[in-house]
Amino acid sequence: MNCYGITDDSSMTLAMLTAGKGCNIVSETSSYYNSVLSCMFLILASDGGKIEVLNNPVKWLPLGQEKKMGSFDRAYAFPPLGYKEEIRQIFDCQDDTPAHFIEWYPDNLKCGEWLYARHMVTALKPGGIGYILFPLGSYSRMSIYQRVRQTFIEQNLVDAVIEFPPGTISDTLVTSALMIIKKGREDKDIFMVNLGGNAGKELIQVKRGLIEHLETDKIAKIILARVTQDGLSKEVTPEEIKDNGYSFSPSAYVEEEVNLDELAEDYEKLMARDKGLRSRYEDACESYEAAIIQFDHVMKTMRGI
């Protein structure tokens, strides 16, 4: 299997996922320092597969590198937060070289993190699967981002989106979501999973940037079997996504289950508490008025002395 790590963090992910499997790996990094780290991770995990670490080919294009595009079975990317560079700034060129690396070039030359997703589409072969982690805002932002998401839907590339609780990404409280891209898929519906809602608390719990509880196997089974569960997951049609402004945010489609009995019980408790507070308020008002009367009586007595 040919695997491609498109960003620095994906090298460690590749090392864990491919350990002992004899995969051929290409890892892309942003600096020579990260290239060395990536080599160490991947060599330690290697089991006979070929390893190649490229020092930021997004900035400079090695001769013949475009031949690898369209050859990968799996691709992984975790773009930096707030990424807003334009294609021409990234490639630093005036010709059509980026067409070999960015799908639908030269359309939408400035689409932030989605440049990585478009690069992933170019890298995958038919039937290939890509995994890319974005901040949740990238899945619902309007303008050019909306047009890019529309293209992904029209090309039937989005298989699933999994929303995580805030703080799942280390050192930030930003809510993130993982998009699964499948090239050449036949099913049209998109599977949405909202792990950030109440229903997701049984599967993942995050506190102060640390994952305290994680049911990996259960989450994987839900995604692989595309299990519909109230408040957690459901399949969404392309028409629904279009009507919702091409938003890929799972929480926009997966609604929390409303338990009317629990709501009624909570309402009765609130009403009882309100009645008790009103009673205490009235008692306090009576005590206050009695104190004022007593104070006036004392003052009148003192004046008469």
C-alpha positions in Angstrom: 0.0 0.0 0.0 1.3 3.5 -0.9 0.7 6.1 1.9 1.3 9.9 1.7 1.7 12.2 4.7 1.0 15.7 3.5 1.8 17.7 6.7 4.4 17.5 9.5 2.1 15.9 12.1 0.9 13.3 9.7 4.4 11.6 9.7 3.9 10.5 13.3 0.4 9.3 12.4 1.8 7.3 9.5 4.4 5.7 11.7 1.7 4.5 14.1 -0.8 3.3 11.4 1.7 1.6 9.2 4.0 0.0 11.7 4.8 -3.6 10.7 2.7 -3.4 7.5 5.4 -3.0 4.9 3.8 0.1 3.4 5.6 2.4 0.9 5.5 5.9 2.5 6.1 9.4 1.2 6.1 12.1 3.9 6.0 15.8 3.2 7.5 18.2 5.8 8.0 22.0 6.1 11.7 22.1 7.2 14.9 20.0 7.2 14.5 19.6 11.0 11.1 18.0 10.6 12.4 15.9 7.7 14.9 14.3 10.1 12.2 13.7 12.7 9.9 12.2 10.1 12.7 9.9 8.9 13.3 8.7 12.5 9.6 8.0 13.1 9.0 6.2 9.8 12.2 4.1 9.8 11.5 2.9 13.4 8.0 1.8 12.2 9.1 0.4 8.9 8.8 -3.2 8.0 10.5 -3.4 4.6 8.5 -0.7 2.8 10.1 2.1 0.9 10.3 5.5 2.8 10.8 8.9 1.2 10.7 12.2 3.1 10.4 15.4 1.0 11.3 18.7 2.5 8.3 20.8 1.6 7.7 20.1 -2.0 4.8 22.5 -1.7 7.4 25.3 -1.7 9.8 23.9 -4.2 8.9 21.2 -6.7 11.4 18.3 -7.2 11.8 17.2 -10.7 9.4 14.4 -11.5 7.5 14.7 -8.3 4.3 15.2 -10.2 4.6 11.5 -11.4 3.7 10.4 -7.8 0.4 12.3 -7.9 -2.6 9.9 -8.4 -0.7 6.9 -7.1 -1.5 6.8 -3.4 -3.9 4.4 -1.6 -4.0 6.6 1.5 -3.3 10.2 2.3 -3.2 12.1 5.6 -3.1 15.8 6.4 -3.4 18.1 9.4 -3.1 21.7 8.0 -1.9 24.5 10.3 -4.7 26.5 11.9 -5.5 29.8 10.1 -3.8 28.8 6.8 -4.6 31.5 4.3 -1.9 31.5 1.6 -2.7 31.6 -2.1 -1.7 28.9 -4.5 0.8 31.2 -6.3 2.4 32.3 -3.0 2.9 28.7 -2.0 4.4 27.5 -5.3 6.2 30.7 -6.1 5.8 30.2 -9.8 4.1 31.8 -12.8 3.5 28.7 -15.0 0.9 25.9 -14.7 3.1 23.6 -12.6 0.6 23.7 -9.7 -1.9 22.0 -12.0 0.0 18.8 -11.3 -0.5 19.2 -7.5 -3.8 21.1 -6.9 -7.1 19.8 -8.2 -9.2 22.2 -10.3 -6.3 24.6 -10.7 -6.5 27.6 -11.4 -10.0 27.9 -9.8 -10.3 29.4 -6.3 -6.7 30.4 -5.9 -7.2 31.4 -2.2 -9.1 28.9 -0.1 -6.9 28.4 3.0 -6.8 24.9 4.4 -8.8 23.5 1.5 -5.6 23.8 -0.6 -4.4 20.7 1.3 -7.7 18.9 0.6 -7.4 19.7 -3.2 -3.7 18.5 -3.1 -4.9 15.3 -1.4 -7.5 14.7 -4.2 -4.7 15.0 -6.8 -2.5 12.6 -4.9 -5.0 9.8 -4.4 -5.5 7.1 -7.0 -9.1 5.9 -7.9 -10.4 4.2 -4.8 -7.9 5.9 -2.6 -9.0 7.3 0.8 -7.8 10.6 2.4 -8.1 11.9 6.0 -7.8 15.6 6.7 -8.4 17.5 10.0 -9.9 21.0 9.8 -11.1 23.5 12.3 -14.9 23.4 12.3 -15.2 26.9 10.9 -13.6 25.7 7.6 -16.6 23.5 7.1 -19.2 26.3 7.3 -17.4 29.4 6.2 -19.0 31.2 3.3 -17.6 32.9 0.1 -14.8 31.0 -1.7 -14.8 28.2 1.0 -18.4 27.5 0.2 -17.7 27.2 -3.5 -14.8 24.8 -2.8 -17.1 22.6 -0.6 -19.7 22.7 -3.4 -17.2 21.3 -5.8 -16.3 18.5 -3.4 -20.0 17.5 -3.2 -20.5 17.8 -6.9 -17.5 15.6 -7.5 -18.8 13.1 -4.9 -15.6 13.1 -2.9 -16.8 13.5 0.7 -17.6 10.2 2.4 -17.9 11.3 6.1 -17.2 14.1 8.5 -16.6 13.5 12.2 -16.9 16.4 14.6 -14.9 16.3 17.8 -15.4 18.0 21.2 -13.6 21.4 21.8 -10.0 20.9 23.0 -9.4 17.6 21.1 -6.6 19.3 19.2 -3.8 19.8 21.7 -3.1 23.4 23.0 -6.3 24.9 21.6 -10.0 25.0 22.5 -10.9 25.1 18.8 -13.5 22.6 17.7 -12.2 20.4 14.9 -13.6 17.8 12.5 -12.1 15.0 10.4 -13.2 14.7 6.8 -12.8 11.4 5.0 -12.3 11.7 1.3 -12.9 8.8 -1.1 -12.0 9.1 -4.7 -14.3 7.3 -7.1 -17.0 6.3 -4.5 -20.5 5.2 -5.7 -22.6 6.2 -2.7 -23.9 9.8 -2.8 -24.8 10.3 0.9 -22.4 11.8 3.4 -22.1 10.2 6.9 -22.1 12.9 9.6 -21.0 12.1 13.2 -21.2 14.6 16.0 -18.9 13.4 18.9 -19.1 16.9 20.4 -22.7 16.6 21.5 -24.2 14.9 24.6 -24.6 11.6 22.8 -20.8 11.6 22.1 -19.8 11.9 25.7 -20.1 8.1 26.1 -17.5 7.7 23.3 -15.1 10.6 24.0 -14.4 13.0 26.8 -12.0 15.9 26.6 -10.9 18.0 29.6 -8.4 20.9 29.4 -7.0 19.7 26.1 -6.5 16.1 27.3 -8.6 13.1 26.1 -9.7 11.4 29.3 -11.9 8.8 27.7 -11.9 7.4 24.2 -13.9 4.4 22.8 -11.9 3.9 19.6 -13.4 0.6 18.6 -17.0 1.7 19.1 -16.4 4.9 17.1 -14.8 2.9 14.3 -17.7 0.5 14.2 -20.2 3.3 14.0 -18.4 5.0 11.1 -17.6 1.8 9.1 -21.2 0.5 9.5 -22.7 4.0 9.0 -24.9 3.5 12.0 -27.7 6.1 12.5 -28.1 7.1 16.1 -30.2 9.9 17.5 -28.0 12.8 18.6 -24.8 11.2 17.3 -24.8 10.2 13.6 -26.8 10.0 10.4 -26.5 10.0 6.6 -27.1 13.3 4.8 -28.0 13.7 1.2 -26.2 16.1 -1.2 -29.5 18.0 -1.5 -29.7 18.6 2.3 -26.1 19.9 2.2 -26.9 22.2 -0.7 -30.0 23.6 1.1 -27.8 24.2 4.1 -25.3 26.4 2.2 -22.9 23.4 1.6 -22.1 23.3 5.3 -20.1 20.2 6.3 -20.6 20.8 10.0 -22.1 17.6 11.5 -23.8 19.5 14.4 -25.9 21.3 11.8 -27.5 18.0 10.7 -27.3 15.7 13.8 -29.8 17.0 16.3 -29.8 16.1 20.0 -32.6 13.8 21.1 -35.2 15.6 23.1 -36.7 13.6 26.0 -40.0 15.2 26.7 -40.5 13.3 30.0 -37.1 14.7 31.2 -38.1 18.2 30.1 -41.4 17.9 31.9 -39.6 16.7 35.1 -37.1 19.5 34.9 -39.9 22.0 34.4 -41.7 20.8 37.5 -38.5 21.0 39.5 -37.9 24.6 38.3 -41.5 25.5 39.1 -41.2 24.0 42.6 -37.9 25.9 43.1 -39.5 29.1 41.9 -42.4 28.6 44.3 -39.9 28.1 47.2 -37.9 31.2 46.2 -41.1 33.3 46.0 -42.1 32.1 49.4 -38.7 33.0 50.9 -38.9 36.4 49.1 -42.3 37.2 50.6 -41.1 36.1 54.1 -38.1 38.4 53.7 -40.3 41.3 52.6 -42.6 40.8 55.7 -39.5 40.7 58.0 -38.2 43.9 56.4 -41.5 45.7 56.9 -41.7 44.5 60.5 -38.1 45.8 61.1 -38.9 49.2 59.6 -42.0 49.5 61.9 -39.8 48.5 64.9 -37.2 51.0 63.9 -39.7 53.8 63.6 -41.1 52.9 67.1 -37.6 53.0 68.6 -36.8 56.4 67.0 -40.1 57.9 68.3 -39.4 56.5 71.8 -35.9 58.1 71.7 -37.2 61.5 70.6 -39.7 61.5 73.6 -36.9 60.9 76.1 
